[in-house]
């Protein structure tokens, strides 16, 4: 009897699971709601903010705008009944456009449309594209731009492949104010470089080339570490602690590290390149601690100083020229989360570019000011230096 009863329960469950459910509004239809009134438009870069008065009907729950952007694609923007304005975005022109406004009730019924006209100001994409610069760099080209509105944009970098076809080499997504990226790894022979700016709505700029379209990359190499050494100036920190040593900062082994003592920040260390070189960039590698990065004593903020001639053993700071105050930044911009993109960037090292006008130097001094774990010590894994020996 129990067995039969269980079979009936199972069969009932199966029949219920197989019953097709129809998605219908929770509330009953009451007819079209009234339209919005008192519509005003404030044009903005790439779009507009539209304000309105919502009808005094208890079943109205939202206002929806329907519009087509420059690409011809249709978009919708929705604001709840608790707000009397919404934004329409994604335009890449300064022409007049129509936007249809609908009120929506609980039964998902829409009012007749109210048509308003907007005339977007110059888009964030166009504003940024107008600031793009492409110039010669070590091993390739340097791209710079200003994103004054800090809009999320993508920057596509192109150069010819082995068959001479313009090929997408790198894409960088960014919304920081001042952008700087370089394409490297090319011999010092004339070649074309270009950049395209894109937004999240499918708009894109024309390809932006340098004056004359071609550039000749400057020669660049990774400076040899067999002639480098970590100097021990009087006011430098000792990085030989907790299995770390000074020389492990330049031993070409990313599993080793230098480690300053507790209560040592700010922690300076001095690198003798062994040669005088026009330095193009340094690459700092974090220690892989607990199978991750951006944690514990890994450097976050640091300063860079340079010097041409031999420094005093006292480490007198007045002899040194500060050229950089910078920090390691997560590409994702996330707080405590470390994304796959963050991990890839840490594995490849964090690049910090020198000014092209910087004179050749032999000595570099790095001062770690803070760490990702807010520790009082730091443990960088490795430093690479690139440029051209003089």
C-alpha positions as CSV (number, residue, x, y, z in Angstrom):
1,X,0.0,0.0,0.0
2,X,2.9,2.4,0.9
3,X,4.5,1.6,-2.4
4,X,1.3,2.5,-4.4
5,X,0.9,5.7,-2.3
6,X,4.5,6.8,-3.1
7,X,4.0,6.0,-6.8
8,X,0.9,8.3,-6.9
9,X,2.9,11.1,-5.2
10,X,5.8,10.8,-7.7
11,X,3.4,10.6,-10.7
12,X,1.6,13.8,-9.4
13,X,4.9,15.6,-9.2
14,X,5.8,14.6,-12.7
15,X,2.5,15.8,-14.1
16,X,2.8,19.1,-12.2
17,X,6.4,19.6,-13.5
18,X,5.2,18.9,-17.1
19,X,2.4,21.5,-16.8
20,X,3.3,24.5,-19.0
21,X,3.3,27.8,-17.1
22,X,2.2,31.0,-18.8
23,X,4.0,34.2,-17.8
24,X,1.2,36.8,-17.4
25,X,1.1,40.1,-15.5
26,X,0.3,39.8,-11.9
27,X,-2.2,42.7,-12.0
28,X,-5.4,42.7,-14.2
29,X,-5.6,45.0,-17.2
30,X,-7.1,48.4,-16.4
31,X,-6.5,50.1,-19.8
32,X,-3.9,52.4,-21.1
33,X,-2.4,54.7,-18.4
34,X,-2.3,58.4,-18.9
35,X,0.7,60.0,-20.5
36,X,3.6,62.0,-18.9
37,X,3.3,65.8,-19.0
38,X,5.5,68.8,-18.6
39,X,8.4,67.2,-20.5
40,X,11.7,69.1,-20.5
41,X,15.1,68.2,-22.0
42,X,18.6,68.9,-21.0
43,X,21.1,68.0,-23.8
44,X,24.3,66.4,-22.7
45,X,27.4,64.8,-24.3
46,X,26.2,61.8,-26.2
47,X,22.6,62.1,-25.0
48,X,20.2,64.0,-22.8
49,X,18.4,63.9,-19.5
50,X,14.6,64.1,-19.8
51,X,12.4,65.2,-16.9
52,X,8.6,64.9,-16.8
53,X,5.5,64.8,-14.6
54,X,4.1,61.3,-13.9
55,X,0.3,61.0,-14.0
56,X,-1.4,60.5,-10.6
57,X,-2.6,57.0,-11.2
58,X,-1.9,54.4,-8.5
59,X,-1.2,51.6,-10.9
60,X,1.6,53.5,-12.8
61,X,4.9,51.9,-11.9
62,X,7.5,53.3,-14.4
63,X,8.3,55.5,-17.4
64,X,10.0,54.1,-20.4
65,X,11.9,55.9,-23.2
66,X,12.4,54.2,-26.6
67,X,14.9,55.7,-29.0
68,X,17.4,54.9,-31.8
69,X,21.0,56.0,-31.5
70,X,23.5,57.0,-34.3
71,X,24.1,53.3,-35.3
72,X,20.4,52.8,-35.9
73,X,20.1,50.4,-33.0
74,X,17.1,50.8,-30.7
75,X,17.5,51.2,-27.0
76,X,15.2,51.6,-24.0
77,X,15.7,53.5,-20.8
78,X,13.4,52.9,-17.8
79,X,12.8,54.9,-14.6
80,X,10.6,53.9,-11.7
81,X,7.6,55.9,-10.5
82,X,9.8,57.2,-7.7
83,X,11.9,59.2,-10.1
84,X,10.8,62.0,-12.5
85,X,13.7,61.8,-14.9
86,X,15.7,59.4,-17.1
87,X,18.8,59.6,-19.3
88,X,19.1,58.5,-22.9
89,X,22.6,57.7,-24.0
90,X,24.7,56.3,-26.8
91,X,24.5,59.0,-29.5
92,X,27.6,59.9,-31.5
93,X,26.3,62.9,-33.4
94,X,24.9,66.3,-32.7
95,X,21.7,65.9,-34.8
96,X,18.1,66.2,-33.6
97,X,16.5,62.9,-32.5
98,X,13.1,61.8,-31.4
99,X,12.5,60.0,-28.1
100,X,9.2,58.3,-27.3
101,X,8.1,58.3,-23.7
102,X,5.6,55.8,-22.3
103,X,4.1,55.3,-18.9
104,X,3.7,51.7,-17.8
105,X,1.2,50.3,-15.3
106,X,1.3,47.1,-13.1
107,X,-0.3,45.1,-15.9
108,X,2.5,46.1,-18.2
109,X,0.2,48.2,-20.3
110,X,1.7,51.3,-21.9
111,X,0.3,54.7,-22.6
112,X,0.2,56.4,-25.9
113,X,3.7,57.8,-26.6
114,X,4.7,61.3,-25.9
115,X,7.3,62.5,-28.5
116,X,10.1,64.7,-27.3
117,X,13.1,65.9,-29.3
118,X,16.7,66.0,-28.1
119,X,20.0,67.3,-29.7
120,X,23.0,65.6,-28.0
121,X,26.1,67.5,-27.4
122,X,29.5,66.2,-28.7
123,X,29.8,62.6,-27.5
124,X,32.4,61.4,-25.0
125,X,33.8,59.2,-27.8
126,X,34.4,62.2,-30.1
127,X,35.8,64.3,-27.2
128,X,38.3,61.6,-26.3
129,X,39.2,60.7,-29.9
130,X,40.1,64.4,-30.6
131,X,42.8,64.2,-27.9
132,X,44.5,61.0,-29.1
133,X,48.2,61.3,-29.8
134,X,50.4,58.6,-31.5
135,X,54.1,59.0,-31.3
136,X,57.4,57.1,-31.5
137,X,58.3,55.0,-28.5
138,X,60.9,52.5,-27.6
139,X,60.2,49.3,-29.5
140,X,57.0,50.7,-31.1
141,X,54.4,53.5,-30.6
142,X,53.0,55.3,-27.7
143,X,49.3,56.2,-27.6
144,X,47.9,58.9,-25.3
145,X,44.5,60.4,-24.7
146,X,42.3,62.4,-22.3
147,X,39.0,61.0,-21.2
148,X,37.7,64.1,-19.5
149,X,34.2,62.7,-18.7
150,X,35.8,59.4,-17.5
151,X,33.4,57.4,-19.8
152,X,34.0,53.6,-20.2
153,X,35.7,53.4,-23.6
154,X,37.7,50.8,-25.5
155,X,40.9,51.6,-27.3
156,X,41.9,49.3,-30.2
157,X,45.6,49.5,-31.3
158,X,46.5,48.4,-34.9
159,X,49.7,47.8,-36.8
160,X,50.4,45.6,-40.0
161,X,51.0,41.9,-39.7
162,X,53.7,40.0,-41.7
163,X,51.6,40.3,-44.9
164,X,51.1,44.1,-44.5
165,X,47.5,43.9,-43.4
166,X,46.4,46.2,-40.6
167,X,45.8,43.9,-37.6
168,X,44.2,44.5,-34.2
169,X,47.1,43.9,-31.7
170,X,45.7,45.1,-28.4
171,X,42.4,46.3,-26.8
172,X,42.4,48.4,-23.6
173,X,39.2,49.2,-21.8
174,X,39.6,52.3,-19.6
175,X,37.7,55.2,-18.1
176,X,40.6,56.9,-16.4
177,X,41.2,60.6,-17.1
178,X,44.7,60.3,-18.7
179,X,45.4,57.2,-20.8
180,X,48.8,56.0,-21.9
181,X,49.5,52.7,-23.7
182,X,52.4,51.4,-25.8
183,X,52.8,48.8,-28.5
184,X,56.3,47.3,-28.3
185,X,58.4,44.5,-29.7
186,X,59.1,46.0,-33.2
187,X,62.4,46.7,-34.9
188,X,63.6,50.3,-35.6
189,X,62.1,50.4,-39.2
190,X,59.3,52.5,-40.5
191,X,55.8,51.0,-39.9
192,X,52.2,52.1,-39.6
193,X,50.4,52.4,-36.2
194,X,46.8,53.3,-35.6
195,X,44.1,53.6,-32.9
196,X,40.3,53.3,-32.9
197,X,38.1,54.5,-30.0
198,X,34.9,52.6,-29.3
199,X,32.1,53.0,-26.8
200,X,29.6,50.6,-25.2
201,X,26.9,51.4,-27.8
202,X,28.7,50.2,-30.9
203,X,30.0,53.6,-32.0
204,X,33.6,53.9,-33.2
205,X,36.0,56.6,-34.4
206,X,37.9,56.6,-37.6
207,X,41.4,55.1,-37.3
208,X,43.7,57.7,-35.8
209,X,47.2,57.7,-37.3
210,X,50.3,59.7,-36.3
211,X,51.3,62.6,-38.5
212,X,52.7,61.1,-41.7
213,X,51.0,57.8,-40.7
214,X,54.2,55.9,-40.1
215,X,56.7,55.9,-37.2
216,X,60.2,54.4,-36.7
217,X,60.3,52.7,-33.3
218,X,63.3,53.5,-31.1
219,X,65.6,50.6,-30.3
220,X,64.8,48.9,-27.0
221,X,66.2,45.9,-25.1
222,X,65.8,44.4,-21.6
223,X,68.9,45.6,-19.8
224,X,71.2,42.7,-18.8
225,X,71.0,41.7,-15.2
226,X,74.5,40.1,-15.0
227,X,75.9,43.6,-14.6
228,X,73.2,44.9,-12.3
229,X,73.4,45.0,-8.5
230,X,71.4,46.3,-5.5
231,X,73.4,48.9,-3.8
232,X,73.4,49.4,0.0
233,X,73.2,53.2,0.7
234,X,73.1,54.3,4.3
235,X,69.4,55.2,4.3
236,X,68.2,52.2,2.1
237,X,66.2,49.4,3.7
238,X,67.5,45.9,4.1
239,X,65.5,43.5,1.9
240,X,67.2,40.3,3.3
241,X,64.4,39.1,5.6
242,X,62.0,36.1,5.8
243,X,63.7,34.1,3.0
244,X,64.1,37.2,0.9
245,X,67.4,38.8,-0.2
246,X,68.4,42.0,-1.9
247,X,69.8,40.3,-5.0
248,X,66.6,38.3,-5.5
249,X,65.0,41.5,-6.7
250,X,67.0,41.1,-9.9
251,X,67.7,37.3,-10.2
252,X,65.2,36.6,-13.0
253,X,63.2,34.3,-10.7
254,X,59.6,35.4,-10.1
255,X,59.3,32.8,-7.3
256,X,61.9,34.6,-5.2
257,X,61.7,38.0,-3.6
258,X,63.2,40.7,-1.5
259,X,61.6,41.4,1.9
260,X,62.1,44.4,4.1
261,X,61.8,44.2,7.9
262,X,58.7,45.2,9.9
263,X,58.1,48.9,10.4
264,X,60.3,49.7,7.4
265,X,57.9,51.7,5.2
266,X,58.7,53.9,3.3
267,X,61.3,51.4,2.1
268,X,63.9,52.5,-0.5
269,X,66.3,50.4,-2.4
270,X,68.9,51.4,-5.0
271,X,69.6,49.7,-8.3
272,X,72.9,50.1,-10.1
273,X,72.2,49.2,-13.8
274,X,75.9,48.5,-14.4
275,X,75.6,50.6,-17.6
276,X,74.4,54.1,-18.5
277,X,71.1,53.7,-20.5
278,X,68.3,55.8,-21.8
279,X,65.6,53.9,-19.8
280,X,62.2,53.4,-21.5
281,X,60.4,51.7,-18.7
282,X,60.6,49.5,-15.6
283,X,58.4,46.5,-15.0
284,X,57.7,45.5,-11.4
285,X,56.5,42.1,-10.5
286,X,54.5,41.3,-7.3
287,X,55.2,38.3,-5.2
288,X,52.7,35.4,-5.7
289,X,51.6,35.1,-2.1
290,X,48.9,32.5,-1.1
291,X,48.4,31.8,-4.8
292,X,47.3,35.4,-5.5
293,X,48.5,39.0,-5.9
294,X,47.4,42.4,-4.7
295,X,47.8,41.3,-1.1
296,X,49.9,41.2,2.0
297,X,53.2,43.1,1.5
298,X,53.0,43.5,-2.2
299,X,53.9,47.1,-3.3
300,X,51.0,49.4,-4.1
301,X,52.3,53.0,-4.1
302,X,55.9,53.9,-4.8
303,X,58.2,56.6,-6.1
304,X,61.0,56.4,-8.6
305,X,64.2,58.5,-8.5
306,X,67.1,58.5,-11.0
307,X,70.8,59.6,-11.0
308,X,73.5,59.7,-13.7
309,X,76.7,59.7,-11.7
310,X,77.7,57.6,-8.7
311,X,75.6,58.5,-5.5
312,X,77.0,59.3,-2.1
313,X,77.1,56.4,0.3
314,X,75.0,58.5,2.6
315,X,72.1,58.2,0.2
316,X,71.6,62.0,0.3
317,X,68.2,62.6,-1.4
318,X,69.2,66.0,-2.7
319,X,71.4,64.2,-5.3
320,X,68.5,62.3,-6.7
321,X,65.8,63.4,-9.2
322,X,62.3,62.2,-8.6
323,X,60.6,61.3,-11.9
324,X,57.6,59.4,-10.8
325,X,54.9,59.0,-8.1
326,X,52.8,56.1,-9.0
327,X,51.0,53.0,-7.9
328,X,50.0,49.5,-9.0
329,X,46.4,49.5,-10.2
330,X,44.1,46.6,-10.7
331,X,42.8,46.7,-14.3
332,X,39.4,45.6,-13.1
333,X,39.2,48.4,-10.5
334,X,37.6,46.0,-8.1
335,X,38.0,46.2,-4.3
336,X,38.9,43.0,-2.6
337,X,38.1,40.7,-5.6
338,X,41.0,39.7,-7.9
339,X,39.7,38.9,-11.4
340,X,41.3,36.8,-14.1
341,X,42.4,40.0,-15.9
342,X,44.0,41.3,-12.6
343,X,45.9,38.0,-12.3
344,X,47.2,38.1,-15.9
345,X,48.4,41.6,-15.5
346,X,50.3,40.7,-12.3
347,X,51.8,37.7,-13.9
348,X,53.1,39.8,-16.8
349,X,54.4,42.6,-14.5
350,X,53.2,46.1,-14.0
351,X,54.8,48.6,-16.5
352,X,55.8,52.1,-15.6
353,X,57.0,54.3,-18.5
354,X,59.7,56.9,-18.4
355,X,59.3,60.2,-20.2
356,X,60.9,60.1,-23.6
357,X,62.8,63.3,-22.8
358,X,64.5,61.7,-19.7
359,X,68.3,61.8,-20.0
360,X,70.3,58.5,-19.8
361,X,70.9,57.3,-16.2
362,X,72.8,54.6,-14.4
363,X,71.1,54.5,-11.0
364,X,67.5,54.0,-10.2
365,X,66.0,54.3,-6.7
366,X,62.6,53.0,-5.8
367,X,60.8,53.9,-2.6
368,X,57.8,51.7,-1.7
369,X,55.3,53.8,0.3
370,X,52.4,51.5,0.8
371,X,51.3,47.9,0.3
372,X,48.1,46.1,-0.7
373,X,47.8,44.5,2.7
374,X,48.6,47.7,4.6
375,X,51.6,46.0,6.1
376,X,54.6,47.8,7.5
377,X,57.0,45.8,5.3
378,X,57.1,45.0,1.6
379,X,58.2,42.1,-0.6
380,X,58.5,42.8,-4.4
381,X,59.5,39.8,-6.5
382,X,61.4,41.3,-9.4
383,X,62.4,44.4,-11.3
384,X,63.0,44.5,-15.0
385,X,64.5,47.6,-16.7
386,X,64.2,48.3,-20.4
387,X,65.9,50.9,-22.7
388,X,69.0,51.5,-24.8
389,X,72.5,51.2,-23.5
390,X,74.6,54.3,-24.3
